[in-house]
Amino acid sequence: MSDEADEAYSVTEQLTMTGINRIRQKINAHGIPVYLCEACGNP
């Protein structure tokens, strides 16, 4: 793998981890991830 591809992979990995952490923070009082409710179209 070239340095460029490795760097792009690292950036993608960081964005993925950030996204996962952001989703983990969106847990409502019932412990249900909010993004699942959004996917169903429920408020």
Protein Blocks (a to p, Z undefined) as FASTA:
>chain_A
ZZklmmmmmmmmmmmmmmmmmmmmmccfkopafklmmmnopZZ
